Amino acid sequence: MENQGRTGHVFSIDVEDWYQGIEIPMDQWKGFERRVEASMEDLLDLMARYDVTATCFVLGKVAEEHPELVQHIHEAGHEIATHGYSHEKVYNLSPERFRRELRHSVGLIQELTGERVRGHRAPYFTITEKSLWALDILREEGILYDSSVHPVLNYRYGIPNADRQPSVIESEDGAQMLEVPVATYPLPDPLPDTNVPCGGGAYLRIYPYRVQRWFLRKIEERGEHISVYVHPWEVDPQHPKIDLPFRVSATHYWNLDSTLPKLERLFQDFTFRSYRDVFSSELEALSE
């Protein structure tokens, strides 16, 4: 699937609160400070300044607790997609629970926006070799595109040899869905199927901006599509710090002060739109 003819790349936000993205079980969330509304407001203001339209993958629990926020994002012109409900890794769920949570989260969003939910991103990108069954459920439930397969090697996620670029995947019964990974840069031989993650999240905070921009420019020179994402808590350096395993805390709290300035430079250097806008023709064909 070629990138020619597209107007810009994709920017997306995994709309979750700070404590929801650090592997704390949902039954322990009650006592934590809610900060997602303020941090989303910072992102919405920045996007409005640079005419960026995003896809917001909203966690079902966030939609349940902050319905006005979902409506505000929608009214600002951004696409609302689903990030599941409980932020549990997909491969830790049964197919039955995955389907149940998907339906619940989609129902919450559609009731708030009055529009069909077309897209999905799994928490922690956890559609892996162990959970490919989830793709069939997504198609069966009417999802037109997914952004959960990350073609890298990571301790929580990844299918290193997966397609780096948008592709149509088909089930045995012929149903189709678009898979759109976040950005990676392929290393040359002798390192086949070795991709450098550069699609945002912790990597945006870890890399100096000139390195981040270099990766994305090189991907553009290849004539390829780029998807970049962030979380609201990444623009909130003041969110609470709690004791976590080093492997988690090292990325969750690293360089949070840099996120907004780096995003501003990204918005100056690249054109970003939502999945809905960039892949409109593909999604229209899939919905027929």
Contacts in CASP RR format, 6 or more apart in sequence:
PFRMAT RR
TARGET T0000
AUTHOR 0000-0000-0000
METHOD contacts of the structure
MODEL  1
MENQGRTGHVFSIDVEDWYQGIEIPMDQWKGFERRVEASMEDLLDLMARY
DVTATCFVLGKVAEEHPELVQHIHEAGHEIATHGYSHEKVYNLSPERFRR
ELRHSVGLIQELTGERVRGHRAPYFTITEKSLWALDILREEGILYDSSVH
PVLNYRYGIPNADRQPSVIESEDGAQMLEVPVATYPLPDPLPDTNVPCGG
GAYLRIYPYRVQRWFLRKIEERGEHISVYVHPWEVDPQHPKIDLPFRVSA
THYWNLDSTLPKLERLFQDFTFRSYRDVFSSELEALSE
1 165 0 8 1.000
1 166 0 8 1.000
1 167 0 8 1.000
1 168 0 8 1.000
1 282 0 8 1.000
2 223 0 8 1.000
3 165 0 8 1.000
3 223 0 8 1.000
3 224 0 8 1.000
3 225 0 8 1.000
4 223 0 8 1.000
6 225 0 8 1.000
6 278 0 8 1.000
7 271 0 8 1.000
7 273 0 8 1.000
7 277 0 8 1.000
7 278 0 8 1.000
8 270 0 8 1.000
8 271 0 8 1.000
8 272 0 8 1.000
8 273 0 8 1.000
8 278 0 8 1.000
9 225 0 8 1.000
9 226 0 8 1.000
9 227 0 8 1.000
9 228 0 8 1.000
9 270 0 8 1.000
9 271 0 8 1.000
9 272 0 8 1.000
9 273 0 8 1.000
9 278 0 8 1.000
10 55 0 8 1.000
10 180 0 8 1.000
10 225 0 8 1.000
10 226 0 8 1.000
10 227 0 8 1.000
10 228 0 8 1.000
10 272 0 8 1.000
10 273 0 8 1.000
10 274 0 8 1.000
10 275 0 8 1.000
10 278 0 8 1.000
11 47 0 8 1.000
11 52 0 8 1.000
11 53 0 8 1.000
11 54 0 8 1.000
11 55 0 8 1.000
11 227 0 8 1.000
11 228 0 8 1.000
11 229 0 8 1.000
11 272 0 8 1.000
11 273 0 8 1.000
11 274 0 8 1.000
12 54 0 8 1.000
12 55 0 8 1.000
12 56 0 8 1.000
12 57 0 8 1.000
12 81 0 8 1.000
12 121 0 8 1.000
12 147 0 8 1.000
12 227 0 8 1.000
12 228 0 8 1.000
12 229 0 8 1.000
12 274 0 8 1.000
12 275 0 8 1.000
13 40 0 8 1.000
13 43 0 8 1.000
13 54 0 8 1.000
13 55 0 8 1.000
13 56 0 8 1.000
13 57 0 8 1.000
13 229 0 8 1.000
13 230 0 8 1.000
13 231 0 8 1.000
13 232 0 8 1.000
14 57 0 8 1.000
14 59 0 8 1.000
14 83 0 8 1.000
14 121 0 8 1.000
14 229 0 8 1.000
14 230 0 8 1.000
14 231 0 8 1.000
15 36 0 8 1.000
15 40 0 8 1.000
15 56 0 8 1.000
15 57 0 8 1.000
15 58 0 8 1.000
15 59 0 8 1.000
15 62 0 8 1.000
15 69 0 8 1.000
15 73 0 8 1.000
15 83 0 8 1.000
15 231 0 8 1.000
15 232 0 8 1.000
16 36 0 8 1.000
16 59 0 8 1.000
16 62 0 8 1.000
16 83 0 8 1.000
16 87 0 8 1.000
16 123 0 8 1.000
16 231 0 8 1.000
16 232 0 8 1.000
16 233 0 8 1.000
17 32 0 8 1.000
17 34 0 8 1.000
17 35 0 8 1.000
17 36 0 8 1.000
17 62 0 8 1.000
17 232 0 8 1.000
17 233 0 8 1.000
18 32 0 8 1.000
18 35 0 8 1.000
18 36 0 8 1.000
18 233 0 8 1.000
18 236 0 8 1.000
18 239 0 8 1.000
18 240 0 8 1.000
19 29 0 8 1.000
19 32 0 8 1.000
19 240 0 8 1.000
19 242 0 8 1.000
20 29 0 8 1.000
20 59 0 8 1.000
20 61 0 8 1.000
20 62 0 8 1.000
20 87 0 8 1.000
21 87 0 8 1.000
21 123 0 8 1.000
21 124 0 8 1.000
21 231 0 8 1.000
21 233 0 8 1.000
21 252 0 8 1.000
22 242 0 8 1.000
22 244 0 8 1.000
22 248 0 8 1.000
22 252 0 8 1.000
23 248 0 8 1.000
24 32 0 8 1.000
26 61 0 8 1.000
26 86 0 8 1.000
26 87 0 8 1.000
26 88 0 8 1.000
29 61 0 8 1.000
32 240 0 8 1.000
33 239 0 8 1.000
33 240 0 8 1.000
34 65 0 8 1.000
34 66 0 8 1.000
35 232 0 8 1.000
35 233 0 8 1.000
35 236 0 8 1.000
35 239 0 8 1.000
36 62 0 8 1.000
36 66 0 8 1.000
36 69 0 8 1.000
36 232 0 8 1.000
36 233 0 8 1.000
37 66 0 8 1.000
37 69 0 8 1.000
38 236 0 8 1.000
39 232 0 8 1.000
39 233 0 8 1.000
39 235 0 8 1.000
39 236 0 8 1.000
39 239 0 8 1.000
40 69 0 8 1.000
40 73 0 8 1.000
40 232 0 8 1.000
42 232 0 8 1.000
42 235 0 8 1.000
42 236 0 8 1.000
42 260 0 8 1.000
43 230 0 8 1.000
43 232 0 8 1.000
43 235 0 8 1.000
43 263 0 8 1.000
44 72 0 8 1.000
44 73 0 8 1.000
44 76 0 8 1.000
44 78 0 8 1.000
46 52 0 8 1.000
46 260 0 8 1.000
46 263 0 8 1.000
46 264 0 8 1.000
46 267 0 8 1.000
47 53 0 8 1.000
47 54 0 8 1.000
47 76 0 8 1.000
47 78 0 8 1.000
47 267 0 8 1.000
48 76 0 8 1.000
49 267 0 8 1.000
50 264 0 8 1.000
50 267 0 8 1.000
50 268 0 8 1.000
52 267 0 8 1.000
52 272 0 8 1.000
52 273 0 8 1.000
53 77 0 8 1.000
53 78 0 8 1.000
53 79 0 8 1.000
53 272 0 8 1.000
53 273 0 8 1.000
53 274 0 8 1.000
53 277 0 8 1.000
54 78 0 8 1.000
54 79 0 8 1.000
54 272 0 8 1.000
54 274 0 8 1.000
55 78 0 8 1.000
55 79 0 8 1.000
55 80 0 8 1.000
55 81 0 8 1.000
55 119 0 8 1.000
55 274 0 8 1.000
55 275 0 8 1.000
55 276 0 8 1.000
56 73 0 8 1.000
56 78 0 8 1.000
56 79 0 8 1.000
56 80 0 8 1.000
56 81 0 8 1.000
57 81 0 8 1.000
57 82 0 8 1.000
57 83 0 8 1.000
57 119 0 8 1.000
57 120 0 8 1.000
57 121 0 8 1.000
57 147 0 8 1.000
58 70 0 8 1.000
58 73 0 8 1.000
58 80 0 8 1.000
58 81 0 8 1.000
58 82 0 8 1.000
58 83 0 8 1.000
58 105 0 8 1.000
58 109 0 8 1.000
59 83 0 8 1.000
59 84 0 8 1.000
59 85 0 8 1.000
59 87 0 8 1.000
59 105 0 8 1.000
59 123 0 8 1.000
60 82 0 8 1.000
60 83 0 8 1.000
60 84 0 8 1.000
60 85 0 8 1.000
60 104 0 8 1.000
60 105 0 8 1.000
60 108 0 8 1.000
60 109 0 8 1.000
61 85 0 8 1.000
61 86 0 8 1.000
61 87 0 8 1.000
62 69 0 8 1.000
62 70 0 8 1.000
63 70 0 8 1.000
63 105 0 8 1.000
63 108 0 8 1.000
63 109 0 8 1.000
63 112 0 8 1.000
64 108 0 8 1.000
67 112 0 8 1.000
70 80 0 8 1.000
70 109 0 8 1.000
70 112 0 8 1.000
70 113 0 8 1.000
71 112 0 8 1.000
71 113 0 8 1.000
73 80 0 8 1.000
74 80 0 8 1.000
74 112 0 8 1.000
74 113 0 8 1.000
74 115 0 8 1.000
78 274 0 8 1.000
79 118 0 8 1.000
79 274 0 8 1.000
79 275 0 8 1.000
79 276 0 8 1.000
79 277 0 8 1.000
80 109 0 8 1.000
80 112 0 8 1.000
80 113 0 8 1.000
80 115 0 8 1.000
80 117 0 8 1.000
81 109 0 8 1.000
81 117 0 8 1.000
81 118 0 8 1.000
81 119 0 8 1.000
81 120 0 8 1.000
81 121 0 8 1.000
81 275 0 8 1.000
82 102 0 8 1.000
82 105 0 8 1.000
82 106 0 8 1.000
82 109 0 8 1.000
82 117 0 8 1.000
82 119 0 8 1.000
82 120 0 8 1.000
82 121 0 8 1.000
82 143 0 8 1.000
83 105 0 8 1.000
83 120 0 8 1.000
83 121 0 8 1.000
83 122 0 8 1.000
83 123 0 8 1.000
84 101 0 8 1.000
84 102 0 8 1.000
84 105 0 8 1.000
84 120 0 8 1.000
84 122 0 8 1.000
84 123 0 8 1.000
85 101 0 8 1.000
85 102 0 8 1.000
85 104 0 8 1.000
85 105 0 8 1.000
86 101 0 8 1.000
87 123 0 8 1.000
88 101 0 8 1.000
88 123 0 8 1.000
89 122 0 8 1.000
89 123 0 8 1.000
89 124 0 8 1.000
89 126 0 8 1.000
89 156 0 8 1.000
90 98 0 8 1.000
90 122 0 8 1.000
90 123 0 8 1.000
90 126 0 8 1.000
90 127 0 8 1.000
90 128 0 8 1.000
90 131 0 8 1.000
90 134 0 8 1.000
90 148 0 8 1.000
91 126 0 8 1.000
91 128 0 8 1.000
91 130 0 8 1.000
91 131 0 8 1.000
92 126 0 8 1.000
93 101 0 8 1.000
95 133 0 8 1.000
95 134 0 8 1.000
95 137 0 8 1.000
98 134 0 8 1.000
98 137 0 8 1.000
99 137 0 8 1.000
99 141 0 8 1.000
102 120 0 8 1.000
102 137 0 8 1.000
102 138 0 8 1.000
102 141 0 8 1.000
102 143 0 8 1.000
103 141 0 8 1.000
106 117 0 8 1.000
106 141 0 8 1.000
107 117 0 8 1.000
109 117 0 8 1.000
110 116 0 8 1.000
110 117 0 8 1.000
117 143 0 8 1.000
118 143 0 8 1.000
118 144 0 8 1.000
118 145 0 8 1.000
118 275 0 8 1.000
118 276 0 8 1.000
118 283 0 8 1.000
118 287 0 8 1.000
119 143 0 8 1.000
119 144 0 8 1.000
119 145 0 8 1.000
119 146 0 8 1.000
119 147 0 8 1.000
119 275 0 8 1.000
120 138 0 8 1.000
120 143 0 8 1.000
120 145 0 8 1.000
120 146 0 8 1.000
120 147 0 8 1.000
120 148 0 8 1.000
121 146 0 8 1.000
121 147 0 8 1.000
121 148 0 8 1.000
122 131 0 8 1.000
122 134 0 8 1.000
122 146 0 8 1.000
122 148 0 8 1.000
124 156 0 8 1.000
124 157 0 8 1.000
125 148 0 8 1.000
125 149 0 8 1.000
125 150 0 8 1.000
125 154 0 8 1.000
125 156 0 8 1.000
125 157 0 8 1.000
125 158 0 8 1.000
125 182 0 8 1.000
126 148 0 8 1.000
126 156 0 8 1.000
126 157 0 8 1.000
127 134 0 8 1.000
127 135 0 8 1.000
127 146 0 8 1.000
127 148 0 8 1.000
127 149 0 8 1.000
128 149 0 8 1.000
128 157 0 8 1.000
128 158 0 8 1.000
128 159 0 8 1.000
129 159 0 8 1.000
134 148 0 8 1.000
135 146 0 8 1.000
135 169 0 8 1.000
135 171 0 8 1.000
135 177 0 8 1.000
135 179 0 8 1.000
136 171 0 8 1.000
136 175 0 8 1.000
138 146 0 8 1.000
138 177 0 8 1.000
139 171 0 8 1.000
139 175 0 8 1.000
139 176 0 8 1.000
139 177 0 8 1.000
140 175 0 8 1.000
143 177 0 8 1.000
144 177 0 8 1.000
144 178 0 8 1.000
144 283 0 8 1.000
144 286 0 8 1.000
144 287 0 8 1.000
145 177 0 8 1.000
145 178 0 8 1.000
145 179 0 8 1.000
145 180 0 8 1.000
145 275 0 8 1.000
145 279 0 8 1.000
145 282 0 8 1.000
145 283 0 8 1.000
145 286 0 8 1.000
146 177 0 8 1.000
146 178 0 8 1.000
146 179 0 8 1.000
146 180 0 8 1.000
147 179 0 8 1.000
147 180 0 8 1.000
147 181 0 8 1.000
147 182 0 8 1.000
147 227 0 8 1.000
147 275 0 8 1.000
148 179 0 8 1.000
149 158 0 8 1.000
149 159 0 8 1.000
149 162 0 8 1.000
149 179 0 8 1.000
149 181 0 8 1.000
150 157 0 8 1.000
150 158 0 8 1.000
150 159 0 8 1.000
150 162 0 8 1.000
150 181 0 8 1.000
150 182 0 8 1.000
150 184 0 8 1.000
150 197 0 8 1.000
151 158 0 8 1.000
151 159 0 8 1.000
151 160 0 8 1.000
151 161 0 8 1.000
151 162 0 8 1.000
151 163 0 8 1.000
151 164 0 8 1.000
151 181 0 8 1.000
151 184 0 8 1.000
151 193 0 8 1.000
151 195 0 8 1.000
152 158 0 8 1.000
152 160 0 8 1.000
152 184 0 8 1.000
152 195 0 8 1.000
152 196 0 8 1.000
152 197 0 8 1.000
153 160 0 8 1.000
153 194 0 8 1.000
154 197 0 8 1.000
155 247 0 8 1.000
160 193 0 8 1.000
160 194 0 8 1.000
160 195 0 8 1.000
161 193 0 8 1.000
162 181 0 8 1.000
163 179 0 8 1.000
163 181 0 8 1.000
164 181 0 8 1.000
164 184 0 8 1.000
164 186 0 8 1.000
164 195 0 8 1.000
164 224 0 8 1.000
165 181 0 8 1.000
165 224 0 8 1.000
165 225 0 8 1.000
166 178 0 8 1.000
166 179 0 8 1.000
166 180 0 8 1.000
166 181 0 8 1.000
166 225 0 8 1.000
166 279 0 8 1.000
166 282 0 8 1.000
167 178 0 8 1.000
167 179 0 8 1.000
168 176 0 8 1.000
168 177 0 8 1.000
168 178 0 8 1.000
168 179 0 8 1.000
168 282 0 8 1.000
168 286 0 8 1.000
169 176 0 8 1.000
169 177 0 8 1.000
169 178 0 8 1.000
169 179 0 8 1.000
170 176 0 8 1.000
176 286 0 8 1.000
177 286 0 8 1.000
178 279 0 8 1.000
178 282 0 8 1.000
178 283 0 8 1.000
178 286 0 8 1.000
180 225 0 8 1.000
180 227 0 8 1.000
180 275 0 8 1.000
180 279 0 8 1.000
181 227 0 8 1.000
182 197 0 8 1.000
182 199 0 8 1.000
182 200 0 8 1.000
182 227 0 8 1.000
182 228 0 8 1.000
182 229 0 8 1.000
183 197 0 8 1.000
183 198 0 8 1.000
183 199 0 8 1.000
183 200 0 8 1.000
183 215 0 8 1.000
183 216 0 8 1.000
183 219 0 8 1.000
183 226 0 8 1.000
183 227 0 8 1.000
183 228 0 8 1.000
184 195 0 8 1.000
184 196 0 8 1.000
184 197 0 8 1.000
184 198 0 8 1.000
184 199 0 8 1.000
185 195 0 8 1.000
185 196 0 8 1.000
185 198 0 8 1.000
185 215 0 8 1.000
185 218 0 8 1.000
185 219 0 8 1.000
186 194 0 8 1.000
186 195 0 8 1.000
186 196 0 8 1.000
187 194 0 8 1.000
187 195 0 8 1.000
187 196 0 8 1.000
196 215 0 8 1.000
197 203 0 8 1.000
198 207 0 8 1.000
198 212 0 8 1.000
198 215 0 8 1.000
198 216 0 8 1.000
198 219 0 8 1.000
199 226 0 8 1.000
199 227 0 8 1.000
199 228 0 8 1.000
199 229 0 8 1.000
200 212 0 8 1.000
200 228 0 8 1.000
200 229 0 8 1.000
200 230 0 8 1.000
201 229 0 8 1.000
201 230 0 8 1.000
201 231 0 8 1.000
201 234 0 8 1.000
202 251 0 8 1.000
202 252 0 8 1.000
202 254 0 8 1.000
203 212 0 8 1.000
204 212 0 8 1.000
204 228 0 8 1.000
204 230 0 8 1.000
204 234 0 8 1.000
204 258 0 8 1.000
204 259 0 8 1.000
204 262 0 8 1.000
204 263 0 8 1.000
205 234 0 8 1.000
205 254 0 8 1.000
205 255 0 8 1.000
205 256 0 8 1.000
205 258 0 8 1.000
205 259 0 8 1.000
205 262 0 8 1.000
206 251 0 8 1.000
206 254 0 8 1.000
206 255 0 8 1.000
207 215 0 8 1.000
209 258 0 8 1.000
209 262 0 8 1.000
209 265 0 8 1.000
212 262 0 8 1.000
212 266 0 8 1.000
213 265 0 8 1.000
213 266 0 8 1.000
213 269 0 8 1.000
216 226 0 8 1.000
216 228 0 8 1.000
216 266 0 8 1.000
216 269 0 8 1.000
216 270 0 8 1.000
219 226 0 8 1.000
220 226 0 8 1.000
225 278 0 8 1.000
226 270 0 8 1.000
228 266 0 8 1.000
228 270 0 8 1.000
228 272 0 8 1.000
230 259 0 8 1.000
230 263 0 8 1.000
233 239 0 8 1.000
234 256 0 8 1.000
234 259 0 8 1.000
235 256 0 8 1.000
235 259 0 8 1.000
235 260 0 8 1.000
235 263 0 8 1.000
236 256 0 8 1.000
237 256 0 8 1.000
237 257 0 8 1.000
239 256 0 8 1.000
241 253 0 8 1.000
243 249 0 8 1.000
244 252 0 8 1.000
266 272 0 8 1.000
275 283 0 8 1.000
276 283 0 8 1.000
END
